[in-house]
């Protein structure tokens, strides 16, 4: 798969931020060679995306597993007719997912 110019710009932003190359590749389901292609300029002279357009720092795998656990707890709360608790669990899960972790 090739990156779109927008994705390549985000990759450059993540590189500039100091993200690990394997974490960057994992966000896109790609290997590190695709990230290297972006770094080497194979997508042209693109500017790095600003920090507010970047995904959170860190590998998506652990973040996804934690979010999946929160979704399971939210479903359980909904099955128990506790929508307020379910909503809070989902909000907390999303906030955890969006944290920039090193």
N, CA, C and O of each residue as an XYZ file, in Angstrom:
408
protein
N       0.844     -1.179      0.000
C       0.000      0.000      0.000
C       0.888      1.240      0.000
O       1.910      1.274      0.685
N       0.511      2.226     -0.744
C       1.214      3.503     -0.734
C       0.456      4.465      0.174
O      -0.766      4.388      0.309
N       1.197      5.357      0.781
C       0.558      6.391      1.592
C      -0.034      7.458      0.681
O       0.481      7.714     -0.407
N      -1.110      8.070      1.131
C      -1.587      9.279      0.458
C      -0.647     10.413      0.884
O       0.126     10.253      1.828
N      -0.711     11.544      0.200
C       0.127     12.681      0.601
C      -0.205     13.127      2.021
O       0.693     13.508      2.772
N      -1.479     13.085      2.397
C      -1.880     13.475      3.758
C      -1.269     12.518      4.783
O      -0.735     12.950      5.805
N      -1.352     11.225      4.505
C      -0.771     10.241      5.422
C       0.744     10.406      5.509
O       1.323     10.308      6.591
N       1.381     10.656      4.370
C       2.834     10.854      4.371
C       3.209     12.089      5.189
O       4.228     12.093      5.880
N       2.399     13.118      5.112
C       2.624     14.322      5.913
C       2.513     14.008      7.407
O       3.291     14.513      8.216
N       1.544     13.175      7.760
C       1.388     12.768      9.161
C       2.582     11.923      9.594
O       3.085     12.082     10.707
N       3.035     11.030      8.723
C       4.225     10.227      9.021
C       5.407     11.146      9.312
O       6.132     10.934     10.284
N       5.606     12.164      8.479
C       6.711     13.096      8.704
C       6.557     13.834     10.036
O       7.544     14.076     10.732
N       5.335     14.186     10.383
C       5.084     14.829     11.678
C       5.427     13.918     12.839
O       5.988     14.358     13.842
N       5.088     12.642     12.696
C       5.392     11.674     13.753
C       6.897     11.460     13.872
O       7.425     11.333     14.977
N       7.589     11.422     12.729
C       9.049     11.291     12.738
C       9.664     12.500     13.445
O      10.541     12.354     14.296
N       9.189     13.704     13.078
C       9.712     14.930     13.678
C       9.459     14.966     15.178
O      10.264     15.513     15.932
N       8.345     14.386     15.613
C       8.013     14.342     17.035
C       8.906     13.361     17.786
O       9.013     13.418     19.011
N       9.546     12.461     17.041
C      10.435     11.490     17.677
C       9.817     10.132     17.920
O      10.347      9.338     18.697
N       8.687      9.849     17.255
C       8.038      8.548     17.422
C       8.935      7.430     16.893
O       9.732      7.639     15.979
N       8.796      6.261     17.471
C       9.521      5.078     16.998
C       8.963      4.678     15.636
O       7.753      4.711     15.414
N       9.853      4.303     14.736
C       9.438      3.974     13.368
C       8.461      2.808     13.334
O       7.536      2.801     12.523
N       8.657      1.815     14.213
C       7.728      0.684     14.193
C       6.347      1.082     14.705
O       5.346      0.504     14.282
N       6.277      2.061     15.610
C       4.972      2.550     16.055
C       4.267      3.300     14.932
O       3.060      3.154     14.738
N       5.024      4.101     14.197
C       4.448      4.840     13.064
C       3.885      3.852     12.043
O       2.745      3.985     11.598
N       4.686      2.876     11.682
C       4.252      1.873     10.710
C       3.005      1.135     11.206
O       2.099      0.850     10.424
N       2.961      0.830     12.491
C       1.828      0.089     13.051
C       0.522      0.873     12.957
O      -0.541      0.277     12.785
N       0.584      2.193     13.068
C      -0.634      2.996     12.949
C      -1.289      2.811     11.592
O      -2.508      2.927     11.462
N      -0.486      2.523     10.590
C      -1.008      2.375      9.232
C      -1.060      0.922      8.768
O      -1.452      0.660      7.631
N      -0.680     -0.011      9.606
C      -0.678     -1.417      9.210
C       0.360     -1.687      8.140
O       0.175     -2.553      7.284
N       1.437     -0.951      8.192
C       2.507     -1.056      7.208
C       3.795     -1.505      7.882
O       3.854     -1.659      9.102
N       4.820     -1.711      7.074
C       6.123     -2.025      7.658
C       6.978     -0.767      7.648
O       6.619      0.240      7.039
N       8.098     -0.841      8.322
C       8.945      0.332      8.495
C       9.562      0.816      7.179
O      10.001      1.963      7.093
N       9.600     -0.029      6.168
C      10.133      0.389      4.869
C       9.283      1.496      4.260
O       9.816      2.392      3.605
N       7.964      1.449      4.467
C       7.105      2.514      3.941
C       7.414      3.833      4.631
O       7.409      4.885      3.993
N       7.681      3.783      5.930
C       8.045      4.993      6.674
C       9.365      5.538      6.134
O       9.510      6.746      5.947
N      10.317      4.655      5.885
C      11.616      5.072      5.344
C      11.448      5.735      3.978
O      12.142      6.703      3.669
N      10.534      5.221      3.164
C      10.290      5.840      1.856
C       9.824      7.292      2.006
O      10.246      8.172      1.256
N       8.960      7.522      2.975
C       8.491      8.884      3.224
C       9.659      9.760      3.672
O       9.833     10.876      3.184
N      10.452      9.245      4.601
C      11.597     10.005      5.095
C      12.604     10.323      3.987
O      13.244     11.375      4.009
N      12.740      9.425      3.032
C      13.699      9.604      1.945
C      13.172     10.526      0.840
O      13.871     10.783     -0.140
N      11.952     11.019      0.996
C      11.416     11.971      0.028
C      10.733     11.354     -1.168
O      10.500     12.043     -2.161
N      10.404     10.078     -1.105
C       9.770      9.425     -2.252
C       8.335      9.906     -2.491
O       7.721      9.555     -3.499
N       7.810     10.698     -1.577
C       6.470     11.260     -1.736
C       6.537     12.743     -2.085
O       5.535     13.454     -2.013
N       7.713     13.196     -2.459
C       7.891     14.587     -2.825
C       8.300     15.425     -1.629
O       8.640     14.913     -0.562
N       8.255     16.702     -1.839
C       8.672     17.656     -0.816
C       7.462     18.043      0.034
O       6.879     19.111     -0.153
N       7.097     17.182      0.954
C       5.926     17.408      1.795
C       6.329     18.043      3.125
O       7.417     17.796      3.645
N       5.437     18.857      3.655
C       5.643     19.414      4.988
C       5.092     18.433      6.017
O       4.111     17.733      5.767
N       5.734     18.398      7.164
C       5.249     17.567      8.267
C       3.924     18.128      8.782
O       3.758     19.341      8.904
N       3.001     17.246      9.076
C       1.711     17.664      9.634
C       1.937     18.304     11.003
O       2.847     17.907     11.730
N       1.114     19.291     11.356
C       1.235     19.900     12.683
C       0.846     18.915     13.777
O       0.134     17.941     13.529
N       1.311     19.176     14.963
C       1.113     18.232     16.074
C      -0.356     17.951     16.371
O      -0.686     16.854     16.822
N      -1.245     18.911     16.131
C      -2.658     18.677     16.433
C      -3.336     17.736     15.432
O      -4.493     17.361     15.621
N      -2.622     17.357     14.373
C      -3.168     16.408     13.400
C      -2.568     15.016     13.548
O      -2.921     14.108     12.796
N      -1.667     14.838     14.505
C      -0.989     13.553     14.670
C      -1.774     12.632     15.589
O      -2.453     13.097     16.505
N      -1.687     11.325     15.351
C      -2.288     10.384     16.296
C      -1.471     10.388     17.584
O      -0.353     10.901     17.603
N      -2.010      9.829     18.648
C      -1.243      9.803     19.894
C       0.040      8.998     19.732
O       0.117      8.068     18.928
N       1.041      9.377     20.513
C       2.323      8.676     20.507
C       2.141      7.293     21.132
O       1.328      7.108     22.038
N       2.894      6.349     20.642
C       2.863      5.004     21.210
C       2.253      4.003     20.252
O       1.605      4.369     19.272
N       2.468      2.757     20.548
C       1.963      1.677     19.701
C       0.441      1.578     19.831
O      -0.093      1.668     20.936
N      -0.258      1.395     18.704
C      -1.711      1.294     18.771
C      -2.204     -0.012     19.374
O      -3.331     -0.069     19.866
N      -1.390     -1.064     19.350
C      -1.821     -2.363     19.866
C      -2.248     -2.325     21.325
O      -3.388     -2.676     21.630
N      -1.365     -1.906     22.247
C      -1.769     -1.846     23.657
C      -2.929     -0.885     23.887
O      -3.809     -1.149     24.706
N      -2.926      0.219     23.169
C      -4.014      1.191     23.309
C      -5.335      0.557     22.879
O      -6.358      0.729     23.542
N      -5.309     -0.171     21.777
C      -6.511     -0.828     21.281
C      -7.024     -1.887     22.239
O      -8.231     -2.029     22.436
N      -6.099     -2.631     22.834
C      -6.510     -3.668     23.797
C      -7.159     -3.038     25.020
O      -8.166     -3.544     25.516
N      -6.592     -1.936     25.514
C      -7.193     -1.269     26.674
C      -8.559     -0.698     26.323
O      -9.497     -0.795     27.115
N      -8.676     -0.103     25.139
C      -9.959      0.458     24.717
C     -11.000     -0.647     24.562
O     -12.161     -0.469     24.931
N     -10.586     -1.782     24.018
C     -11.498     -2.923     23.869
C     -12.028     -3.360     25.230
O     -13.211     -3.674     25.356
N     -11.183     -3.385     26.236
C     -11.619     -3.744     27.585
C     -12.651     -2.767     28.126
O     -13.629     -3.173     28.754
N     -12.432     -1.483     27.883
C     -13.388     -0.464     28.336
C     -14.726     -0.622     27.616
O     -15.785     -0.470     28.225
N     -14.676     -0.924     26.326
C     -15.923     -1.113     25.574
C     -16.703     -2.285     26.155
O     -17.925     -2.216     26.287
N     -16.005     -3.350     26.501
C     -16.678     -4.499     27.127
C     -17.360     -4.119     28.433
O     -18.483     -4.547     28.699
N     -16.685     -3.319     29.244
C     -17.284     -2.866     30.511
C     -18.471     -1.943     30.256
O     -19.460     -1.986     30.987
N     -18.377     -1.107     29.221
C     -19.484     -0.212     28.885
C     -20.700     -1.019     28.422
O     -21.833     -0.698     28.782
N     -20.468     -2.054     27.632
C     -21.574     -2.912     27.185
C     -22.243     -3.566     28.391
O     -23.470     -3.639     28.471
N     -21.431     -4.035     29.314
C     -21.979     -4.647     30.529
C     -22.834     -3.634     31.294
O     -23.917     -3.975     31.772
N     -22.359     -2.403     31.412
C     -23.136     -1.365     32.100
C     -24.446     -1.094     31.361
O     -25.487     -0.911     31.992
N     -24.400     -1.068     30.039
C     -25.626     -0.849     29.268
C     -26.613     -1.992     29.447
O     -27.819     -1.772     29.555
N     -26.087     -3.224     29.477
C     -26.966     -4.379     29.703
C     -27.617     -4.321     31.070
O     -28.698     -4.872     31.276
N     -26.949     -3.647     32.014
C     -27.506     -3.457     33.357
C     -28.293     -2.152     33.459
O     -28.629     -1.699     34.553
N     -28.582     -1.557     32.302
C     -29.378     -0.331     32.198
C     -28.753      0.848     32.946
O     -29.458      1.662     33.541
N     -27.420      0.926     32.906
C     -26.689      2.014     33.546
C     -25.950      2.816     32.469
O     -24.733      2.720     32.311
N     -26.732      3.603     31.744
C     -26.179      4.358     30.619
C     -25.160      5.397     31.069
O     -24.179      5.637     30.365
N     -25.372      6.009     32.213
C     -24.448      7.045     32.689
C     -23.060      6.457     32.943
O     -22.049      7.053     32.573
N     -23.021      5.292     33.572
C     -21.735      4.630     33.812
C     -21.086      4.220     32.499
O     -19.880      4.390     32.320
N     -21.881      3.681     31.583
C     -21.350      3.270     30.276
C     -20.745      4.454     29.543
O     -19.662      4.351     28.967
N     -21.441      5.570     29.567
C     -20.932      6.763     28.896
C     -19.608      7.212     29.505
O     -18.674      7.557     28.781
N     -19.526      7.207     30.822
C     -18.285      7.627     31.488
C     -17.142      6.667     31.174
O     -16.013      7.104     30.949
N     -17.418      5.377     31.157
C     -16.387      4.384     30.818
C     -15.869      4.638     29.400
O     -14.661      4.595     29.167
N     -16.763      4.899     28.462
C     -16.347      5.159     27.083
C     -15.551      6.453     26.972
O     -14.554      6.504     26.252
N     -15.972      7.489     27.667
C     -15.217      8.750     27.665
C     -13.819      8.546     28.242
O     -12.835      9.043     27.695
N     -13.739      7.813     29.350
C     -12.432      7.532     29.958
C     -11.564      6.699     29.024
O     -10.363      6.942     28.909
N     -12.168      5.720     28.357
C     -11.426      4.874     27.432
C     -10.867      5.668     26.268
O      -9.723      5.463     25.862
N     -11.671      6.575     25.728
C     -11.200      7.403     24.626
C     -10.084      8.336     25.090
O      -9.096      8.523     24.380
N     -10.235      8.916     26.271
C      -9.192      9.796     26.803
C      -7.886      9.028     26.987
O      -6.814      9.543     26.672
N      -7.971      7.802     27.494
C      -6.768      6.967     27.654
C      -6.151      6.664     26.307
O      -4.928      6.699     26.165
N      -6.982      6.364     25.309
C      -6.492      6.030     23.976
C      -5.745      7.207     23.355
O      -4.746      7.020     22.660
N      -6.229      8.411     23.609
C      -5.650      9.600     22.990
C      -4.431     10.150     23.723
O      -3.799     11.094     23.248
N      -4.095      9.575     24.869
C      -2.903     10.031     25.594
C      -1.654      9.813     24.773
O      -1.524      8.816     24.062
N      -0.748     10.746     24.879
C       0.561     10.587     24.238
C       1.470      9.852     25.211
O       1.889     10.400     26.231
N       1.759      8.627     24.884
C       2.611      7.789     25.725
C       3.983      7.653     25.100
O       4.121      7.679     23.877
N       4.977      7.513     25.919
C       6.335      7.341     25.376
C       6.727      5.895     25.419
O       7.833      5.543     25.007
